[in-house]
Amino acid sequence: MMANNLSKFSRFIFRTSLFVLFPVAILTTIIGCNKDLDTEDSYHLEFITEDYKPLNYIENGALKGLGPDLLKEICNDLGISFSSEVLSWDQAYAKALTNEHAVLYSTVLNAERKSLFKWAGPYASLDWNFYSSSQNPVELTSLDDARNVAGIGVLPDYAITQHLVSEGFSNLIYCENNQDAFSKLLSGEITLFPSDKITAEAALTAIDKSIYNITNRLTIRTDLVYFAFNIAVPDMVVEKFQKGIDKSKQNGVLKQLYQIYMQSANPPDIIQVYTEQYPPLTYRNNTGDITGFGTDVVLEIMKRNQSYYPIRVSLWSNAYELALLNPNFCLFTMDRTNQRENLFQWVGPIGSNVTYFYVRAGSGITIKSIDEARALGSVGTVSSWFSDQHLRGLGFTNLVTASDPELMTRKLMNGEIDAFVCTNITFPSILRSMNYQYNQVEPAYQLMSSDFYIAFSKNTPTATVLKWQQALDAAKQDGTYDAISGKWFN
């Protein structure tokens, strides 16, 4: 039943230079002896982790954390025993590389790792932030600002480090571990360090400092955390653990553990629902509520289906990547294009818009054809937006791209780019939020018109997608959809 040759394993998201060996025997739980997990051959799992608070860590000689406590709950339900080996990063990785029975936790699912493991989750999310010393007045409004600081501390082989490298950062300074990085941050040896809040607090406590000694300057991205099973582990075994995770979400066990370890009552749900700051379609208002035309449509669908899921706001590029990678993932609103057609499942349409090349009023720049747009000195786009993807497909080489539409708007108004590509629905709201007037820009050339939808990841059950489509259709038939549209687009 097992593959003779293992695919190359990806490394854990987390790495530490600290060597910790949990004083228990290595796990050899015989799954084949349990009727729930019976396979043709006896099978056993070996759980391996590292010391990384609050997900998994040693305290007073005992293994604690969100990951092991959740595994204990699942294994108890399945009628099997649980124990785990806690190793340094190098030892854990070497063991997982050669062990067909390994389960690595806690592990972020990303593009590099997706095909190298089988996955159960997600059971946690990590918001990566750029932190500075509270004494350092550095200001960040975008990733571009972070490129210009003197030095950013990072840890080798972490997922966030891989992300910054892929984004072309050249000012990275490698540190030994979290404690070393925060020590360097507070001493001024580095300007920024990317971390999640809970890990930051644990590392600062370890060096006798406080979370109040640092300040969150920018949220970079969100990652989702899973149990990563060796590619040779039978699918049926992985499915049992996935059902256990889903059960913990439904019965409140995961929420209880999340409050204990993650200082939050909002763990990942059965379906992850994400959107972006894209007024008036979707945005977080001044009181902290997520609202907008698209949000109202999604909330109406949830109400009709009597299935409510929390909505999270993220940078579009981050949310788009998560939607490509993760099962049971919903992202709205998304323009349905030829490039995206087979990447997602679709609910809609819920609206339409027109995309223009916008220029500053009085700039003297005119665009009468796509070739003239291609000949401009610089055209601003937002990474992973459909317009950016479309222009790249047309061979544009003059694109200036960032993840934040407000940054591109500022560049346009400051004369740093010749044009910015945006839709007629959203650009007026973006301008207003930045205290500009719509008459300060001109729609110089129409790029395209398109419909926008609610998108679901490919591995979302088709029954779920159909249920959402049916609820939307019903809202259109009884007038509710028109009422929502009238509220936002009088």
N, C-alpha and C positions, 0 to 999 in steps of 0.2 A: 504493500500500500504506500510505502514511503518513497520519495524521490531519492535516488542514490547520490545525486550531486546537488548540493545546496547552492542556491543563488547567493551571491555575495551579500552579506548582511550590511545594512546601514547601521551607523552608530546611534547610540542614545542621543536624545536632545541634550541631555545633561552630562556634564563631566566635572569631576572634582579631583584634585590632587591628593585629597585625604584618603588614606587607606583605612577602611573599616571592614572588619570581618565579624559578622554577627555570629555569636557563639552558639549556633545550632547546627545540626546535621543538615546536609544538603537535601532539598526536597526530592522525594521519590514517591509521589502520590500515584498509585496504580489506578488509572482511570478505568481501565478495562475490567476491574473488579466491581465497578459500580454499575448497576443496571441502567442508570440514566445516561451514562456516557459509554456504554458498551460499543465496541467496534469489533471488526473481524479478528484483530490482534489486540493483545493487551497493550495499553498505551499509558504512558506516564508523562507528567509535566514537571519541569524544573523552573521555579520562579526565581528570577534574579533581578536585583535592583541595586541602587547606590544610595548613599546618604545625601538627600537633598530635601531639606525641610521647606514646605510642609507636606510635600507629596509622599515622601518616604524617608524616615530618619530613625536613628537610635536615640532613645532617651531612657536613662536609668537601666540600661541593659536590655530594653525591650524595643521591638520594631513597631513603630507607629507611623501614622500618616494616612492621608486620604486613600492612596493606592492599596496598601496592605489591609487596611480596615475594610475596604470595599471587597477585596478578594476574599477575606475571611467570611463575610456575609454570603457571598456567592457560593463559595466552597461548602459552607455549612448547609445551604439550601440543596446543593447537589449531593450531599452526604459523603463528601470527601474531606480529608484533612488538609490543612494548609501550613506550610512553613516556607521560608525564603532564605536565600543566600544574599547577603549584602557585601558587595565587593567594591574596590576602587574601580574607576572607570575602565582602566586598561584591562584589569582582570575580568570584569563583567563582559566587556566587548570580546575578548579572546575566547571566553567560554561560550558566549552566544554564537560566535562565528562557527564553531565546530559542533554545536549541540543541537540535534534535531528535535529536542524536547523543550527548548527554551521558551520562556515567556518573559519578555523584557518590559519593565514598567518603572517609571511612567514615561511614555514616549509620544512625541509629537508626530502626527501624520503630516508629511510634506511630500512634495513631488519626487524628491530623491529617494525616499524610503517606501513609497506606496507599493511598488511591485515586489519589494524585498521581504515583506512580512504579510501575515494575515492579521486583520485588525478587529478588535472589539472595543466599542466606545461610541462617542467620546464620554468621558466622565468628569472632565475638568477643562476649563479654558484658562489661558494665560494671556493677560494683556501686557505686552512689552512696552515699557516706557523708557525714554531717555531721562536719566536723573543727573542732576548736578549738585554740587555742594550748595547748601542754602546761602552761603556767603558769596557765591558766584552769581552775578547778575545776568548771566547769559540768557538771551531770549531766542526762542525757536518758534517759528510759525510753520515750518515745513522741514522735510528731510534735507532739502537743499541748504538750509541754514546750518544744519549739523555737519555738512561736508566742509564747512569753513572754519570749524573750531580747531584748536591746536591738536587735540588728541582724544580719541574715543577708546575707552577700555573695552576689551572683548575677551571671551574665553574660547580656547580652541575647540572647534567642531560643534559648537552649539548651533542650534537652528537659527537663532537670531544673528549669529556671526555669519553663517552662510548667506542669510538674507542681505546683510549689509555688504558683503563681498559681491553678491550678484547685482547689487545696486550701484556698484562701482566706487565704493568708499575707499579712499587711499590713506586716510588718517587714523587707521586702527592700530591700537597698542595692545599687545596680548598680555594678559595677566594670568596668574597661577590658578586662582579660584575666586569665588565671590568676595570672601573676606579681604583678599589681597586687592581686588579691584576697588572695593569701597574705601579701603585705607588710602589707596592712591588718589581716589576721587576727593577725599577730604583733605589730603595734603597738597592738592593742586597739581599732582603729577599727570593727571588726566582731567579733561574738562567734562566729559559725559561718560555715563556707563548705562547700557541697556539692561533692564531687569524687570521682573514683575514685583509688585509691591510686597507680597508676603515673603518672598525669598529675600528681598532687600532688607526687610525688617529683621529677619532671622540672622542674616549676615552681619548687620550693624550691631545687633545685640551681642553677637559672638566677639566683636572687637570693642565692646563696652561703649557703643555709641547708640544714638536714637534715630528713629525714622524721621524725626524733626530736624536732623542735621542735613537732610537732603531735600530737594524739591523736584517734583515731576515737571519736566519742561515740555514733553511732547509724547503722545501715545503713538507708537510706531506701527504696531500690528497686533492681531489676536491670533493665537494658535490653539488648536484643540488637542487634548491629551487622551491617549488610548493605552490599552494593553496590546503589545505587539507580539504575535505568536510566530515562531519559526515557520517558514514557508512549508515545511514538511508535516506540520500538525494537521490532522484531518479536519476538513471543513465542519463536520458535525460537532467536533469538540469546541471549535471557535464559536459556533452558533449557540451552543449551550451557555457560554459565558456572555455572549451578546444578549441573550434573553435574560440572563441574570442582571445585567446592567440596566436593561429596560425595566425590569421589575422593580429595581431599586429606585428608579425615577418615578414610577407610578405609585409606589407605596410610601414614598417620603423618606426612605432610608438614606438615599444619596443626599437629599437636601439637609438632613440632620448632620451627616458627616461633613458636608460642605461648610456648614455654619461653624463647626468645631475647628476645622483645619484651614479653610480658605477665607474665613471672616466675611462670608457672603451667603445669602439665602437663594442664590440664583445659579445653580449648576446647569450644564447643558441639558436641554430637554430631549424628548424623543425626536422632535424636528427642530432644527436650528433655523431661526428666521432672522435674516440680516437685511439692512438697508444702508443707505448713505445719506450724508448731508447734501440734499439736492432739492432745495425749495423751488416751487411749492409742492412738488410731488412727495418728497419725504424729507423730514428734517427734525432736529431737536429744537424746540422753541426756548424762549428765555426762562421759562419755568421748569425746564428739564423734561417736558413731555415730548414723546415722539409723535409727530403729527404730519399732516399733509394729505393731498388727494389720494396718492397711492396707499398711504397708511390707513386712511379711512376705508378704502376698498378692502384691504387685507383684513382689517378688524371686523368688517361686516361679514366677510366669508367665514372667519373664525366663529363669529356669533351664530351664524346659521348652521355651521357644522358642530357647534357645541364642543369645540376643541380649541383651547386657547394656548398659545405659546408666546413667551417673551420675545420682544423685538429688540435687536441690538443695532446700534449705529456704528459703522466702521468706515474707514477709507474704502473707496470703491475697489481699488486694486487688490486690497487684502480680502475683501468679501468675495470678489470674483474668483480669486485663487482658491479660497475655502470652498466655494460652490463647485469648482472643478474637481476638487480632491475628495470631499466628504460625502457620504451617503446621507439621505434624509435632510437635505439642506435646501432652504428656500431663500431666494434673493430677489428683491424688488426695488424699483422698477427696472426692467432691462429691455432695451431695444432688441427686437428679433431681426437678426441679419443673417445673410447666407453663411458667414463665417461661424456664427454661433448655432445655427439651426440644429445640428446633430450633437452639440455638446450638452444640451439641456432638454428638459421637458417643459412645456409651456402651458400657462393658464392665461387666457385673455382673448383678444386684446383688451386693455383697460384704458387706452388712450393713444393719441398720435401727436407727433411734433414735427417741426421743421428745423433742420440744422443749417446754420449759416457760418460763413467766415465773417467775424465781426472785426471792425477796425475802429480806431479812435476817431471821433468826429473832428474834422478839421485837419486830419493828418495828411490829406492829399492822396492817400492810397486808394486806388480803384482796382477792382478785380472783375474781369468780364468773362473769364473762362477758368477751367480747372488748371490749364497750363500756366496761366498768369499767377494763380495761387501757388503752384509748384515752384515758380520762379522768385517768389518773395524771399527776403533774407531770412525770415523766421516766422513759423506758424506755431502757436501754442496749442497743445492738446493735453488731455488728462489721461494718464496711463490706464489702459484696459477699457476706456470708454469705447463705444462702438465707432465713434468718429475717428479716434486714433487708429483703431484697427483697420478701418476702411482706407484711410489715407496712406497707411503703410502698405496696404495691398495695392494702392495706385502708384507706388514707387516714390512717395514723398521722402526726401532726404533732408528737408529743412525744418523738421519738427523739433520743438522744444517741449519736453514732456515733464509733468510732475503729477503727483497723486492728489493734489488739492486744487479744485477749480478756483478758489479764492486767490491762490498764489498766481495762477495764470492771469486772472483778472487784474491783479495788481501790476503784473509785468506789462500787460497791454496798456493800462492807464499811465504807466511810467515811461512808455515808449521803448521798453526793453524787447518787445516782440512786435512784429508788424500786424499780426492778426491772431485772433483766438477763436477756435471752433467750438460753438456751443449751440444749444437749442433755444428756440423762441419762447418756450414755456419757462425755462429755468433761469436764463441769463438776466432778465429784469429783476428777479428776486435776489440773485447773487449780488447784483449791483447795489440794490437797495440796502442789503445787509452790510455793505461796505461803505455806505454813505455816498454812493455815486448816483447819478441820474441816468435814465435810459437814453436821454437825448445827448449824452456825452459819447455814445458809440453809434455806429452805423452798421446795419447788416449789408455787407458789401457784395456777397455772392451766396446763393443758395447751394449747399452741398447735396442735401437729400431730404426727403420726408420719410418718416418711418412710424411704425406702431410700437408701443411699448407694452410689456407683459410682466407677469409674475413668473419667475424661472425656478425650476426645481432641478436638483442634481440628477444625473442619469440613474443612480442607484436608489432613488426614492421609489417606493412602490407605486405602480401605475394607478392602483385603486385610490391612493391618497390624492394624486394629481387630478384624477377624474372627479373626485368628490369636491375639490376646490373649484374646478371648472363648472360643475353643475350648480354650485352655490352662486358663482358669479353670474351665470346665465339666468338664474332665478331672480337675482337682484336687478338685472337689466330688464327682465320682463315685468316686474311689479313696480317699476319706477324708482326704486331705491338708488340705483346707480346714477340716474339722471339727477336725483336730489343731491347726491354727493358731488357730482360734477358742477352743478349749479352753485353749490357752496363755495367752491374754489375758483371757478372760472366764469363768474358773472360778466 
